[in-house]
Each structure stands twice: as structure tokens, then as C-alpha cells.
Amino acid sequence: MSPVLTVRDLRISFGDTPAVDGVDLTVRRGEVVALVGESGSGKTLTARSVLGLLPDAATATGSVELAGEPLLGASEEALDRVRGTRAAMVFQEPQTALNPVRTVGWQLVEAIRAHARVPRAQARRRAVELLRLVDLPDPERRVRAYPHQLSGGQKQRVVIALALAGEPDLLLADEPTTALDVTVQARILELLRDLRDSTGVGVLLVTHNMGVVAELADRVVVLHRGRVVEQRPVADLFDRPATDYTRALLAAVPSLPDRPRGRAATAVSRSATVPTPREAEGPVPVLSLQDLTVVHPARRGRPAFRAAHAVSLDVAPGEVVGLVGESGSGKTTIGRAAVGLLPAAQGRVLLDGTDLAGLSRSGLRRVRRGLAMVHQDPAASLDPRQAVGDSVAEPLRVHGARPGPELRDRVGDLLESVRLPRGFAARRPGELSGGQRQRVALARALSLSPRLLVADEPTSALDVSVQAEVLELFAGLQRELGFACLFVSHDLAVVDGVADRVAVLRAGEVVELGIPSQVFGAPAHDYSRRLVDAVPRIPTRA
């Protein structure tokens, strides 16, 4: 079939700095072509060039054609005729792609009427059809919903429906599953496959998730520093990668071991505990959750919501316990309750044997000196106006450290401990890459030598190679410093690589608890099996 998208010798630069350097690729109808590579490789710029969505400072040359029509350098009027009708974009974060103050139906109706002059009632019927096409439950009711009333996976389905409103020949999908849990991700991948097969739409998939590539793509284009280093059918690429860079990308992908048939006799239920060697000797756990229930109070007409129920879990000194489960399972709630940011409605949170609920404000402040958190998005957790060194030093200053050479030396030591040069102390977060910012966040968290670190999705926004580096760094520091850690993640393979034990959460309850090889290798609970089965599999090289 003739290509729906043809890119030839595409070059994009910012001043004298090339960001995309001679990219060639094609996408045919009914084909999924994955564009992969690390951050800064030029993936998103290449995709955005199709619709003329490049930054003002960018200069682009070469050729971009949609079914033979030149688009690179086309007028805004010509591009407006193409955007949404012949080519449409599915963005990474549905929360920012949707208008929070308009219903889903209103947004779909406006998109439909922007592409075709139809009565509003007809457009509304088409909006319901689109929601049904993307398999959103109860579309007649959901069409009246606001974005905040939908889950992350449901919002992503709405974004895909918006992209399909103009019946395009080409979908540009920019990291469409990065922020989603494994089960939701699996459903979105199935949806994209069904749309490809039923509508014949071509898909240019921008992603750093090689598991998603293996599940969905027909062909793969590998970018490195703006250049195509490899372009192969997906099976060939995974079986016989031709370049060292591709081999390194594949080697950096964390994966779960193959699960044997049947259940492991040693897997445990939520009421059981798995003693570690340290627990067998009887030390006081760094963190002990005892029948913890957390309730979010009613507000603005919404009823109270029980986010965690009767959770019992210990974290021993030097132990890493992973928390896994879908969005809304209570992972982040438990992490926040563990450091005293959310109160317990019932049960107790003990830190080194001390009940947080019985502490005064000054007592809680003293206890929190031994606690730290690392958040999912370092760009949001670091003040963009502050130099990196000031952000790292802030916890030290809060707890009494005075400005001066000694504090500067301590900050430099912390940066070096996370493999960053001391000179980075003078930089702003915006001058650093995502992986470097996460290293700064880790240095800040370790500044007070905490006994307990709560890591909330610390690598989910990172490319696989950067993620591998940060996880290796985390593991090395954890062994060296011996802090206990509650590691929250929806990536089961990541948890498998770092955790001593893992707790599986569903609807705020622990449904399974055990060592990773048991829980992921032979899950005892149906929900755990569904999580494991939903993880995209990287083909084993011959």
C-alpha cells in the first residue's frame, strides 16, 4: 500500500544545534511504526513536524508528506485543513489534553463540528459513537462527565476519541501509555490494535517503552541523537538488533521472569507475613502499619472515600518493600500516611516503635527528620527558581544547618554520592535532564540520612536506559546507607528488581504479600495474576 506518511531527510535545528539530523521514515495505512530512543533523540520533534507543531525557535528542512501532500513549511491555513481531519495527535498526558471545565461530550462535539458542518444534535450522537468506538463504558452517560470524573485510562480513551473525531488517516501517538498502570495500558494497546484493524488508520507511535513496541508495532525506527541508527520489522529488531545502541536499549528494559504454570505453595495471602532474616532476629521495624485505614473526607458534594482499609505491613531496617497495584489501589495513600502526611482513621502507624498519632507537633518534627520522600516527577518537586544546591541544602537548613563552607561541602558530597559533579549545585533544574533531576531529588531526600525513604513512582517518567541508571544508583545507595524503603510503583518489573518483599494492593487492601519471585513468579491471588499477565513481554532473543 502507498504510504500515508513519508518523511525524507528531515532536519530540525535550534540555531547551530541539530536536534533531528536526516530522518527518513514511512507509515502505511493499517501499520504501526514505533519511533524509539532516549530523551533528546528527536522522537517527539519528528512527530510534531508532521502537523507543524514545532517550537518557534526550531528550523526544519527536508520533506514531510501526508499521502503525497507536502506539509513541511506549509501555511497555517493548509495545516489547519489537515490537523484533526487527515492527521491527529494523541498526547502523553490526557489530564492536560482535556479541558477540565467542559464535559467530555462538549469537547467531542466541538471537535466534530470544527471538522464538519453538522447540527449539534447530530454531533452529539457522533460523540457517543466515538466513545463507544474507544470502548468507554456507558458512553451515553459518560458523554456528560467531566474529565476529573474519569480514571486515567478512561481519559486516555477520550483523548483517542477526540483524535478520531475527524476520521484521520494517520494517528501520531506520543507516549500514549506512559502514565498508565499495566492493566490499563494493556487495554489501551488492545484498543489501538482494534482501531488499526477496523479503520485502517496508520499509527506513528512515539515511545521509550520497548514492551509496548513489542506488543503493538509492525516496524521500529530507532533514533539516537537525531539520527536513524536502525529501521527494522519488530520481530527482526528484537531477535537480531544490528547496533550497539539498540542492544543497550533492549538490555536496559526491566522484565519479569517467565511465570511457571500453577500456583506456588509458598505464596501468601494478605493475612500472612513473610519474615526477613532481620525480622526473625526480632528488631523493631522501621515502619509498622497496623490495621491502617485511611479515609478521604467528604468535600464539595463528594462523599467520603475509604482509600486504604486494614493494611498491616512492616518494613524492617535496611529492607525494601514494594507496593504495586492499579491507580486508585491506595499505593500513594499508604506512602503518604507512612510519613504522617495523611492521618489514620483507624489503626496505627509506628515509626521505630513510636505511634505517629500520639506525637506533638514538635515530636512529629523530630521523627520526620528520619523520613524522606522521592516523588514521581522531579520537575514538579524541585523549585525551578532555586539553584540545585539550594534545593539539596533546604532540608539541612530546616533542621538547623547554618549557611557556610561546611554546608556547601555537604551539598557537594551529596551530589557526588548520586554521581553528579559538585558544579551542578549552581545550576537550575531546567538545565538538567530528567535523570539528572531525579538524582538531585534523591540527593535531597538522603541529605538527613533517613532511616525510611518513601519512593513514589520514582522512575516512571524516565527512559529505560536512564531508569536503569537511576535504579542501579538507588540500589547501590540503599546497600551502602542501609535505609529502609517503601517503594511505590505500577511497574512490576522495576519492583521485582529492587524489592526484598512486595505487597499487592487492590481497592485499598493488601491481597497478597511475599517475596517477588513468589508473587510475580506464581501469584496466589487472581488480581495479582491479572497484573502479571498484563505486563508487556519483551521477546526473548534467539
C-alpha positions in Angstrom: 0.0 0.0 0.0 1.2 3.5 -0.7 2.4 5.4 2.4 0.1 7.7 4.3 3.2 9.4 5.8 6.5 9.9 4.1 9.4 11.7 5.9 12.6 12.3 3.9 15.9 13.9 5.1 14.1 15.7 7.9 16.5 18.1 9.7 15.4 20.2 12.7 17.8 22.5 14.5 17.8 25.2 17.2 20.4 27.8 16.0 23.5 25.8 15.2 22.4 22.8 17.3 20.9 19.9 15.3 18.1 18.0 17.1 16.9 15.9 14.2 19.5 15.0 11.6 18.4 13.4 8.3 15.5 11.2 9.4 13.7 9.0 6.8 10.6 7.0 7.6 7.3 5.9 6.2 3.9 4.8 7.7 1.4 2.9 5.6 -2.4 2.6 6.2 -3.1 -0.1 8.8 0.5 -0.1 10.0 2.0 0.9 13.4 5.5 2.3 13.2 7.3 2.8 16.5 9.8 5.7 16.9 12.0 4.8 19.8 15.1 6.3 21.5 16.1 8.1 24.7 15.0 11.6 25.7 16.6 14.1 23.3 16.8 11.6 20.5 14.4 13.7 18.4 11.3 11.4 18.6 8.7 13.9 19.6 10.1 16.7 17.3 9.9 14.3 14.4 6.2 13.5 15.2 5.3 17.1 15.8 6.8 18.3 12.5 4.0 16.4 10.7 1.4 18.8 12.0 3.6 21.9 12.1 3.7 21.9 15.9 7.4 22.7 16.3 8.7 25.4 18.7 9.1 28.9 17.2 12.9 28.7 17.6 13.1 25.5 15.5 14.2 25.5 11.9 13.2 22.5 9.8 14.2 21.4 6.3 13.6 18.2 4.3 10.3 16.8 3.3 7.2 15.7 5.2 4.3 14.4 3.0 0.8 13.2 4.0 -0.5 11.0 1.2 1.7 13.0 -1.2 0.8 16.4 0.1 3.8 18.5 1.3 3.3 19.7 4.9 6.8 20.9 6.0 6.7 24.7 5.6 3.0 24.8 4.6 0.9 27.7 5.6 -1.2 27.7 8.8 -4.3 27.6 6.7 -3.1 24.5 4.9 -2.1 22.8 8.1 -5.4 23.6 9.7 -7.1 21.7 7.0 -5.0 18.7 7.8 -5.0 18.8 11.6 -7.6 16.6 13.2 -9.0 15.5 9.8 -6.2 13.7 7.9 -3.8 13.5 10.8 -4.4 13.8 14.6 -2.3 13.6 17.7 -2.8 11.6 20.9 -0.8 13.2 23.7 1.0 11.6 26.6 -0.9 13.2 29.5 -4.7 13.2 29.0 -5.2 15.4 32.0 -3.5 18.4 30.2 -5.1 17.5 26.8 -8.6 17.8 28.1 -10.4 21.0 29.3 -11.2 20.5 33.0 -14.2 22.8 33.0 -16.0 21.3 30.0 -17.8 17.9 29.8 -16.3 15.2 27.6 -19.3 15.5 25.3 -18.9 19.2 24.8 -15.3 18.8 23.8 -16.1 16.0 21.4 -19.0 17.9 19.8 -16.7 21.0 19.3 -14.1 18.8 17.7 -16.6 17.2 15.4 -18.2 20.5 14.3 -14.7 22.0 13.8 -14.2 19.4 11.0 -17.7 19.2 9.6 -20.7 21.5 9.4 -23.3 19.3 11.2 -26.1 20.1 13.6 -25.2 20.0 17.3 -27.7 17.1 17.9 -26.0 15.0 15.2 -22.6 15.9 16.5 -23.6 14.7 20.0 -24.8 11.4 18.6 -21.5 11.1 16.8 -19.7 11.9 20.2 -21.5 8.9 21.8 -20.5 6.7 18.8 -16.8 7.7 19.3 -16.9 6.9 23.0 -18.4 3.5 22.1 -15.7 3.0 19.4 -13.0 3.5 22.0 -14.8 1.1 24.4 -15.6 3.6 27.1 -18.3 2.0 29.4 -21.8 3.5 29.3 -21.0 6.2 26.7 -24.5 7.7 26.9 -23.8 8.7 30.5 -20.0 9.3 30.2 -20.7 11.9 27.5 -22.0 14.2 30.3 -19.0 13.6 32.6 -16.1 16.0 33.3 -12.5 14.8 32.9 -11.9 14.7 36.7 -14.8 12.1 37.0 -12.9 9.6 34.8 -9.9 7.4 35.5 -6.6 7.8 33.8 -7.3 5.1 31.3 -10.8 6.5 30.6 -9.4 10.0 30.0 -6.9 8.5 27.5 -9.7 6.8 25.7 -11.5 10.2 25.4 -8.3 11.7 24.0 -8.1 9.0 21.4 -11.8 9.6 20.6 -11.0 13.3 20.1 -8.2 12.3 17.8 -10.6 10.1 15.8 -13.3 12.8 15.5 -12.1 13.9 12.1 -11.7 10.3 10.8 -7.9 10.8 10.2 -5.7 8.6 8.1 -2.8 9.0 10.5 -2.6 9.0 14.3 0.5 10.4 15.9 0.6 8.8 19.4 3.2 10.4 21.7 3.8 8.2 24.7 0.1 7.3 25.0 0.5 4.7 27.8 3.5 6.1 29.8 1.4 7.3 32.8 -0.9 4.3 32.9 -0.9 1.1 35.0 -0.1 -2.2 33.4 -3.7 -3.4 33.2 -5.0 0.0 31.8 -2.0 0.1 29.4 -2.9 -3.4 28.1 -6.5 -2.2 27.4 -5.3 0.9 25.6 -2.8 -1.2 23.5 -5.7 -3.5 22.6 -7.8 -0.5 21.6 -5.1 0.9 19.3 -4.8 -2.6 17.7 -8.5 -2.8 17.2 -8.7 0.7 15.7 -5.8 -0.1 13.3 -7.6 -3.2 12.1 -11.1 -1.8 11.9 -10.4 1.7 10.5 -7.1 1.1 8.7 -5.6 4.2 10.3 -1.8 4.4 10.2 -0.1 5.0 13.6 3.3 6.7 14.3 3.9 5.6 17.9 6.4 7.6 19.9 7.6 5.7 22.9 10.5 4.7 25.1 8.7 1.6 26.3 10.1 -1.4 24.4 7.4 -3.7 25.9 4.7 -1.5 24.2 6.7 -1.7 21.0 6.8 -5.5 21.1 3.1 -5.6 21.8 1.8 -3.1 19.1 4.3 -2.1 16.4 4.8 -3.6 13.0 8.1 -1.8 12.3 10.6 0.1 14.5 12.7 3.2 13.8 15.5 3.7 16.4 16.7 7.2 16.8 19.9 8.2 18.6 21.0 11.9 18.8 18.6 12.8 16.0 19.7 10.1 13.6 18.1 6.9 12.5 20.5 4.1 13.5 18.2 1.2 12.7 14.9 0.6 11.0 13.5 -3.0 11.0 10.4 -5.1 11.3 9.7 -5.5 15.0 10.4 -9.2 15.2 13.8 -8.8 13.5 14.8 -5.9 15.7 14.2 -7.8 18.9 15.7 -11.0 17.6 18.8 -9.6 15.9 19.4 -5.9 16.9 22.0 -4.5 14.5 23.6 -1.7 16.5 25.2 -1.5 19.9 22.8 1.4 20.8 19.7 -0.8 20.1 21.2 -3.7 22.1 21.8 -1.3 25.0 18.2 -0.1 24.9 16.9 -3.6 25.0 19.3 -4.7 27.7 18.1 -1.8 29.9 14.5 -2.9 29.9 13.5 -4.5 33.2 11.4 -7.6 32.7 9.6 -10.2 34.9 10.9 -13.8 34.8 8.7 -16.3 33.0 5.9 -17.5 35.3 5.5 -21.2 35.7 2.2 -22.9 35.5 0.1 -23.3 38.6 0.5 -21.6 42.0 3.5 -21.6 44.3 2.7 -23.3 47.5 4.8 -20.7 49.3 2.9 -17.7 48.1 1.0 -16.0 50.9 -2.3 -14.2 51.4 -2.9 -10.8 52.9 -3.2 -12.1 56.4 0.2 -13.7 56.3 3.7 -12.2 56.9 7.0 -13.1 55.3 9.7 -12.7 57.9 13.0 -11.5 56.6 16.3 -12.6 58.3 16.3 -9.3 60.2 12.7 -9.8 61.4 13.5 -13.3 62.5 16.1 -11.9 64.9 13.4 -9.6 66.3 14.5 -6.0 65.6 11.9 -3.2 65.8 10.6 -2.4 62.3 11.5 1.0 61.0 7.8 1.2 59.8 4.9 -0.8 61.1 1.4 -0.3 59.7 -1.1 -2.0 62.0 -4.7 -2.3 60.6 -4.3 1.1 58.9 -7.4 2.6 57.5 -7.3 6.0 55.7 -10.5 7.9 54.7 -10.5 10.9 52.5 -13.3 13.2 54.0 -16.3 14.4 52.1 -15.9 17.6 50.2 -17.6 19.7 47.6 -20.5 17.4 47.4 -18.4 14.3 47.1 -18.9 11.5 49.7 -16.1 10.3 52.0 -13.9 7.8 50.3 -12.0 4.9 52.0 -8.6 4.9 50.3 -6.9 2.2 52.5 -8.5 -0.5 54.7 -7.0 -2.6 57.4 -3.5 -2.6 55.9 -0.9 -4.3 58.1 2.7 -4.2 56.8 6.2 -4.0 58.4 9.4 -2.6 56.8 12.5 -3.9 58.6 15.8 -1.9 58.9 17.5 -2.0 55.5 14.6 -3.7 53.8 12.9 -2.5 50.5 9.2 -3.3 50.4 7.4 -2.7 47.0 3.8 -1.6 46.8 2.1 -2.4 43.5 -1.4 -2.1 42.1 -3.6 -0.1 39.7 -4.4 3.6 40.1 -6.8 4.0 43.0 -5.5 0.9 44.8 -4.1 3.0 47.7 -0.4 2.9 47.0 0.3 6.6 47.2 -2.2 7.0 50.1 -0.2 4.4 52.2 3.1 6.1 51.3 1.8 9.5 52.5 0.3 8.0 55.6 3.6 6.3 56.4 5.3 9.7 56.7 2.5 11.4 58.6 1.1 13.4 55.7 -2.3 11.7 56.0 -4.0 10.8 59.3 -5.1 7.3 60.1 -8.9 6.9 60.5 -8.3 3.6 62.3 -5.2 1.6 63.1 -1.7 2.8 63.8 1.4 4.0 62.0 4.6 3.2 64.0 8.0 4.6 63.2 10.8 2.9 65.1 8.0 1.8 67.5 6.6 5.3 68.1 2.9 5.9 67.2 2.7 9.0 65.0 -0.8 9.8 66.3 0.5 10.2 69.8 3.2 12.8 68.9 3.0 16.5 69.5 3.9 18.8 66.6 7.5 19.2 67.8 7.7 15.4 68.3 6.4 14.7 64.8 9.0 17.2 63.5 11.8 15.2 65.3 10.6 11.9 63.9 10.3 13.3 60.3 14.0 14.1 60.4 14.4 10.4 59.8 11.9 10.3 56.9 12.2 11.3 53.3 10.2 11.1 50.1 11.2 10.9 46.4 8.3 11.8 44.1 7.4 10.7 40.6 8.1 14.0 38.8 11.3 15.7 39.9 10.5 18.7 37.7 7.4 19.4 40.0 9.2 18.6 43.3 12.2 20.9 42.7 11.7 24.7 42.8 12.6 25.9 39.2 13.7 29.2 40.7 16.2 27.7 43.1 19.7 26.5 42.3 20.1 22.8 42.6 22.4 23.3 45.6 19.8 25.3 47.5 17.2 22.6 46.9 19.5 19.9 48.3 20.5 22.1 51.3 16.9 23.1 52.2 16.2 20.1 54.5 19.5 20.6 56.2 18.7 24.3 56.8 15.2 23.5 58.1 16.8 21.2 60.7 19.3 23.7 61.9 22.3 23.7 59.5 23.8 27.2 59.0 24.9 28.6 55.7 28.7 28.5 55.1 31.5 26.3 53.7 30.5 23.3 55.8 27.0 23.3 54.3 28.4 23.8 50.8 30.8 20.9 51.3 27.9 18.7 52.5 25.8 19.6 49.4 28.8 18.8 47.2 29.2 15.4 48.9 25.6 14.6 48.4 25.7 15.5 44.7 28.7 13.3 44.2 27.0 10.5 46.1 24.4 10.4 43.3 27.1 10.7 40.6 26.7 14.3 39.8 29.5 16.9 39.7 29.7 19.4 42.5 29.4 22.1 40.0 25.8 21.2 39.4 25.0 22.9 42.7 24.9 26.2 40.8 22.5 25.0 38.0 18.7 25.4 37.9 16.5 22.2 37.5 15.5 23.3 34.0 19.2 23.0 32.9 19.2 19.3 33.8 17.9 16.2 32.1 15.1 14.1 33.7 17.5 11.6 35.0 19.8 14.3 36.4 16.8 16.0 38.2 15.8 12.6 39.7 19.3 12.2 41.0 19.1 15.7 42.6 15.8 14.7 44.2 17.4 11.6 45.6 20.4 13.6 47.0 17.9 15.9 48.7 16.0 13.0 50.2 19.2 11.5 51.5 20.5 14.8 53.0 19.4 14.0 56.5 20.4 10.3 56.4 16.9 9.0 56.7 16.0 5.6 58.2 12.9 5.4 56.0 12.6 6.5 52.4 9.3 6.5 50.6 9.8 6.4 46.8 6.6 7.2 44.9 6.9 6.1 41.2 10.5 7.5 41.2 11.4 6.2 37.7 8.1 6.0 35.8 8.8 9.2 33.8 12.3 8.2 32.7 13.6 6.5 29.6 14.6 2.8 30.0 18.3 3.5 29.9 18.1 6.4 32.3 15.7 4.4 34.5 18.2 1.6 34.6 21.0 4.0 35.8 18.8 5.6 38.5 17.7 2.1 39.8 21.3 0.9 39.9 22.2 4.1 41.8 19.3 3.6 44.2 20.2 0.0 44.9 23.9 0.9 45.5 23.0 3.7 47.9 20.5 1.6 49.7 23.1 -1.1 50.3 25.7 1.4 51.3 23.5 3.5 53.6 21.1 0.8 54.8 17.9 2.9 54.8 14.6 1.1 54.8 12.4 1.9 51.8 8.7 1.7 50.8 8.9 1.6 47.0 5.6 2.6 45.3 5.3 1.7 41.6 2.9 0.3 39.0 5.9 -1.2 37.1 6.1 -4.7 38.3 9.4 -5.4 36.6 11.0 -2.4 38.4 9.7 -3.6 41.8 11.0 -7.1 41.0 14.5 -5.7 40.5 14.7 -3.6 43.7 12.4 -5.1 46.4 13.0 -7.7 49.1 9.2 -8.2 49.5 6.2 -6.9 47.6 2.6 -6.2 48.7 -0.1 -6.2 46.1 -2.9 -3.7 46.7 -6.4 -3.7 45.4 -9.1 -1.2 46.4 -7.1 -0.2 49.4 -6.4 -3.7 50.7 -3.4 -5.9 50.6 -4.4 -9.0 48.7 -1.0 -10.7 48.5 2.3 -10.3 50.3 5.6 -12.2 49.6 9.0 -12.2 48.0 9.0 -11.0 44.4 9.8 -14.4 42.9 6.7 -15.8 44.6 4.2 -13.0 44.0 5.3 -12.4 40.4 6.5 -15.9 39.5 3.4 -17.8 40.7 0.8 -15.4 42.1 -1.7 -16.8 44.6 -4.4 -14.2 44.0 -6.4 -13.7 40.8 -5.8 -10.0 40.9 -2.1 -10.4 41.1 -2.2 -12.8 38.2 -4.1 -10.2 36.1 -1.4 -7.6 36.9 1.4 -10.0 35.9 -0.4 -11.2 32.7 -0.9 -7.5 31.6 2.8 -6.7 31.6 4.1 -6.4 28.0 6.6 -9.1 27.3 9.9 -8.4 25.5 10.6 -11.2 23.0 13.4 -13.5 24.0 16.3 -13.3 21.6 17.2 -16.4 19.8 
